[in-house]
Amino acid sequence: LPAGGAALTRRSAKYSTLSAVVLQWSRARKHYERKGLLVEEAALHRAKQECLEDADVRARQSERAADRRMELDQEYVSRFAERVRQMFPNCPAGREQVIAEHACQKYSGRVGRSADAKNLDEKSILLAVIAHIRHTETNYDELLMQGMDRSSARDEVRDMIDNVLELWK
């Protein structure tokens, strides 16, 4: 049974009197990776049958769970935007939402997805606002396009960012 189907794997392991996890060493990652599960054929057949019988139910549950996760994420982005507005009351109207949506974009690796940001940590909010200002209120991106390295470009626009932060406070 190849890795991937949680319900099928769980049920196959439950019905099989013997099972073994199949691992393969990854030289690139330097650890074992799970490739699948060895189970008895009768157990696999029974598990497949059950999975076919309740596929619709599991699909609806998965859809509801995805909707709930999206709802929770939207609530988080709204709270993040409110915190930006609290910290920077003179920020242009609507800009706090733009900052929050960009910083909190899922799977982006941005500051808004960090554990501290999820606790609405002041430093994380400030970093998100600074990043927004750097890209929208300064010529930072132009400096990068001209070949300036990131560190030098950030030094170049630091005073402009500080000025905008003071205006927004």
Summary of the structure (lengths in Angstrom):
residues: 169
radius of gyration: 24.6
end to end distance: 58.4
largest distance: 70.7
contacts: 443
relative contact order: 0.08
helix: 66%
strand: 11%
